[in-house]
Amino acid sequence: MRIGPVAATKRKFLNILKPFVGTVYDINQAVFR
């Protein structure tokens, strides 16, 4: 199955954001515990 350029870019963007989102989530857990 062929992935369109938009889907590929979106996936790459999500892969970059995933660790950042995880870190923000961890900080929120620590602050609002």
PDB file of N, CA, C and O in Angstrom:
ATOM      1  N   MET A   1       0.842  -1.200   0.000  1.00  0.00           N
ATOM      2  CA  MET A   1       0.000   0.000   0.000  1.00  0.00           C
ATOM      3  C   MET A   1       0.873   1.245   0.000  1.00  0.00           C
ATOM      4  O   MET A   1       1.810   1.366   0.790  1.00  0.00           O
ATOM      5  N   ARG A   2       0.550   2.168  -0.900  1.00  0.00           N
ATOM      6  CA  ARG A   2       1.359   3.367  -1.058  1.00  0.00           C
ATOM      7  C   ARG A   2       0.917   4.443  -0.085  1.00  0.00           C
ATOM      8  O   ARG A   2      -0.276   4.697   0.085  1.00  0.00           O
ATOM      9  N   ILE A   3       1.905   5.078   0.559  1.00  0.00           N
ATOM     10  CA  ILE A   3       1.590   6.157   1.497  1.00  0.00           C
ATOM     11  C   ILE A   3       1.773   7.493   0.774  1.00  0.00           C
ATOM     12  O   ILE A   3       2.799   7.719   0.132  1.00  0.00           O
ATOM     13  N   GLY A   4       0.789   8.367   0.880  1.00  0.00           N
ATOM     14  CA  GLY A   4       0.894   9.684   0.253  1.00  0.00           C
ATOM     15  C   GLY A   4       1.909  10.539   0.983  1.00  0.00           C
ATOM     16  O   GLY A   4       2.251  10.257   2.132  1.00  0.00           O
ATOM     17  N   PRO A   5       2.397  11.591   0.321  1.00  0.00           N
ATOM     18  CA  PRO A   5       3.395  12.469   0.941  1.00  0.00           C
ATOM     19  C   PRO A   5       2.883  13.133   2.208  1.00  0.00           C
ATOM     20  O   PRO A   5       3.647  13.354   3.148  1.00  0.00           O
ATOM     21  N   VAL A   6       1.593  13.453   2.238  1.00  0.00           N
ATOM     22  CA  VAL A   6       1.015  14.099   3.423  1.00  0.00           C
ATOM     23  C   VAL A   6       1.033  13.140   4.602  1.00  0.00           C
ATOM     24  O   VAL A   6       1.393  13.517   5.717  1.00  0.00           O
ATOM     25  N   ALA A   7       0.639  11.888   4.344  1.00  0.00           N
ATOM     26  CA  ALA A   7       0.621  10.888   5.415  1.00  0.00           C
ATOM     27  C   ALA A   7       2.037  10.627   5.917  1.00  0.00           C
ATOM     28  O   ALA A   7       2.252  10.477   7.119  1.00  0.00           O
ATOM     29  N   ALA A   8       2.996  10.571   5.007  1.00  0.00           N
ATOM     30  CA  ALA A   8       4.387  10.319   5.390  1.00  0.00           C
ATOM     31  C   ALA A   8       4.914  11.468   6.249  1.00  0.00           C
ATOM     32  O   ALA A   8       5.586  11.243   7.255  1.00  0.00           O
ATOM     33  N   THR A   9       4.603  12.697   5.845  1.00  0.00           N
ATOM     34  CA  THR A   9       5.053  13.862   6.607  1.00  0.00           C
ATOM     35  C   THR A   9       4.406  13.874   7.984  1.00  0.00           C
ATOM     36  O   THR A   9       5.054  14.161   8.990  1.00  0.00           O
ATOM     37  N   LYS A  10       3.108  13.555   8.009  1.00  0.00           N
ATOM     38  CA  LYS A  10       2.385  13.551   9.280  1.00  0.00           C
ATOM     39  C   LYS A  10       2.980  12.508  10.224  1.00  0.00           C
ATOM     40  O   LYS A  10       3.142  12.753  11.419  1.00  0.00           O
ATOM     41  N   ARG A  11       3.303  11.334   9.662  1.00  0.00           N
ATOM     42  CA  ARG A  11       3.882  10.264  10.482  1.00  0.00           C
ATOM     43  C   ARG A  11       5.237  10.678  11.016  1.00  0.00           C
ATOM     44  O   ARG A  11       5.555  10.431  12.179  1.00  0.00           O
ATOM     45  N   LYS A  12       6.051  11.316  10.154  1.00  0.00           N
ATOM     46  CA  LYS A  12       7.383  11.772  10.579  1.00  0.00           C
ATOM     47  C   LYS A  12       7.242  12.816  11.683  1.00  0.00           C
ATOM     48  O   LYS A  12       7.990  12.802  12.661  1.00  0.00           O
ATOM     49  N   PHE A  13       6.275  13.723  11.519  1.00  0.00           N
ATOM     50  CA  PHE A  13       6.037  14.778  12.500  1.00  0.00           C
ATOM     51  C   PHE A  13       5.619  14.173  13.837  1.00  0.00           C
ATOM     52  O   PHE A  13       6.072  14.607  14.896  1.00  0.00           O
ATOM     53  N   LEU A  14       4.735  13.150  13.772  1.00  0.00           N
ATOM     54  CA  LEU A  14       4.284  12.491  15.005  1.00  0.00           C
ATOM     55  C   LEU A  14       5.445  11.806  15.700  1.00  0.00           C
ATOM     56  O   LEU A  14       5.545  11.837  16.926  1.00  0.00           O
ATOM     57  N   ASN A  15       6.343  11.175  14.906  1.00  0.00           N
ATOM     58  CA  ASN A  15       7.495  10.490  15.502  1.00  0.00           C
ATOM     59  C   ASN A  15       8.407  11.473  16.215  1.00  0.00           C
ATOM     60  O   ASN A  15       9.024  11.140  17.226  1.00  0.00           O
ATOM     61  N   ILE A  16       8.489  12.710  15.672  1.00  0.00           N
ATOM     62  CA  ILE A  16       9.327  13.739  16.312  1.00  0.00           C
ATOM     63  C   ILE A  16       8.639  14.238  17.589  1.00  0.00           C
ATOM     64  O   ILE A  16       9.289  14.475  18.607  1.00  0.00           O
ATOM     65  N   LEU A  17       7.311  14.391  17.514  1.00  0.00           N
ATOM     66  CA  LEU A  17       6.571  14.953  18.651  1.00  0.00           C
ATOM     67  C   LEU A  17       6.372  13.967  19.801  1.00  0.00           C
ATOM     68  O   LEU A  17       6.217  14.370  20.954  1.00  0.00           O
ATOM     69  N   LYS A  18       6.377  12.654  19.477  1.00  0.00           N
ATOM     70  CA  LYS A  18       6.016  11.651  20.483  1.00  0.00           C
ATOM     71  C   LYS A  18       6.832  11.763  21.767  1.00  0.00           C
ATOM     72  O   LYS A  18       6.240  11.789  22.846  1.00  0.00           O
ATOM     73  N   PRO A  19       8.181  11.831  21.702  1.00  0.00           N
ATOM     74  CA  PRO A  19       8.949  11.945  22.945  1.00  0.00           C
ATOM     75  C   PRO A  19       8.649  13.235  23.698  1.00  0.00           C
ATOM     76  O   PRO A  19       8.611  13.245  24.929  1.00  0.00           O
ATOM     77  N   PHE A  20       8.435  14.337  22.950  1.00  0.00           N
ATOM     78  CA  PHE A  20       8.131  15.619  23.581  1.00  0.00           C
ATOM     79  C   PHE A  20       6.796  15.549  24.318  1.00  0.00           C
ATOM     80  O   PHE A  20       6.677  16.030  25.445  1.00  0.00           O
ATOM     81  N   VAL A  21       5.801  14.953  23.682  1.00  0.00           N
ATOM     82  CA  VAL A  21       4.486  14.816  24.312  1.00  0.00           C
ATOM     83  C   VAL A  21       4.600  13.941  25.556  1.00  0.00           C
ATOM     84  O   VAL A  21       3.983  14.230  26.582  1.00  0.00           O
ATOM     85  N   GLY A  22       5.392  12.866  25.464  1.00  0.00           N
ATOM     86  CA  GLY A  22       5.592  11.979  26.605  1.00  0.00           C
ATOM     87  C   GLY A  22       6.221  12.721  27.768  1.00  0.00           C
ATOM     88  O   GLY A  22       5.846  12.511  28.922  1.00  0.00           O
ATOM     89  N   THR A  23       7.185  13.595  27.466  1.00  0.00           N
ATOM     90  CA  THR A  23       7.866  14.360  28.515  1.00  0.00           C
ATOM     91  C   THR A  23       6.893  15.329  29.179  1.00  0.00           C
ATOM     92  O   THR A  23       6.871  15.455  30.404  1.00  0.00           O
ATOM     93  N   VAL A  24       6.088  16.013  28.362  1.00  0.00           N
ATOM     94  CA  VAL A  24       5.100  16.948  28.910  1.00  0.00           C
ATOM     95  C   VAL A  24       4.116  16.193  29.800  1.00  0.00           C
ATOM     96  O   VAL A  24       3.732  16.673  30.867  1.00  0.00           O
ATOM     97  N   TYR A  25       3.714  15.008  29.347  1.00  0.00           N
ATOM     98  CA  TYR A  25       2.775  14.195  30.133  1.00  0.00           C
ATOM     99  C   TYR A  25       3.406  13.818  31.468  1.00  0.00           C
ATOM    100  O   TYR A  25       2.748  13.886  32.506  1.00  0.00           O
ATOM    101  N   ASP A  26       4.680  13.420  31.447  1.00  0.00           N
ATOM    102  CA  ASP A  26       5.371  13.058  32.684  1.00  0.00           C
ATOM    103  C   ASP A  26       5.442  14.250  33.635  1.00  0.00           C
ATOM    104  O   ASP A  26       5.246  14.105  34.842  1.00  0.00           O
ATOM    105  N   ILE A  27       5.725  15.427  33.080  1.00  0.00           N
ATOM    106  CA  ILE A  27       5.813  16.629  33.914  1.00  0.00           C
ATOM    107  C   ILE A  27       4.445  16.916  34.546  1.00  0.00           C
ATOM    108  O   ILE A  27       4.353  17.232  35.732  1.00  0.00           O
ATOM    109  N   ASN A  28       3.389  16.801  33.741  1.00  0.00           N
ATOM    110  CA  ASN A  28       2.041  17.038  34.264  1.00  0.00           C
ATOM    111  C   ASN A  28       1.715  16.056  35.379  1.00  0.00           C
ATOM    112  O   ASN A  28       1.126  16.434  36.391  1.00  0.00           O
ATOM    113  N   GLN A  29       2.097  14.801  35.196  1.00  0.00           N
ATOM    114  CA  GLN A  29       1.848  13.784  36.225  1.00  0.00           C
ATOM    115  C   GLN A  29       2.578  14.158  37.512  1.00  0.00           C
ATOM    116  O   GLN A  29       2.038  14.009  38.607  1.00  0.00           O
ATOM    117  N   ALA A  30       3.808  14.644  37.370  1.00  0.00           N
ATOM    118  CA  ALA A  30       4.610  14.987  38.543  1.00  0.00           C
ATOM    119  C   ALA A  30       4.032  16.216  39.258  1.00  0.00           C
ATOM    120  O   ALA A  30       3.993  16.277  40.487  1.00  0.00           O
ATOM    121  N   VAL A  31       3.582  17.196  38.455  1.00  0.00           N
ATOM    122  CA  VAL A  31       3.092  18.447  39.043  1.00  0.00           C
ATOM    123  C   VAL A  31       1.732  18.243  39.703  1.00  0.00           C
ATOM    124  O   VAL A  31       1.490  18.758  40.795  1.00  0.00           O
ATOM    125  N   PHE A  32       0.839  17.494  39.048  1.00  0.00           N
ATOM    126  CA  PHE A  32      -0.534  17.390  39.536  1.00  0.00           C
ATOM    127  C   PHE A  32      -0.783  16.122  40.327  1.00  0.00           C
ATOM    128  O   PHE A  32      -1.932  15.715  40.499  1.00  0.00           O
ATOM    129  N   ARG A  33       0.274  15.494  40.810  1.00  0.00           N
ATOM    130  CA  ARG A  33       0.091  14.255  41.562  1.00  0.00           C
ATOM    131  C   ARG A  33      -0.602  14.538  42.889  1.00  0.00           C
ATOM    132  O   ARG A  33      -0.845  13.615  43.667  1.00  0.00           O
TER     133      ARG A  33
END
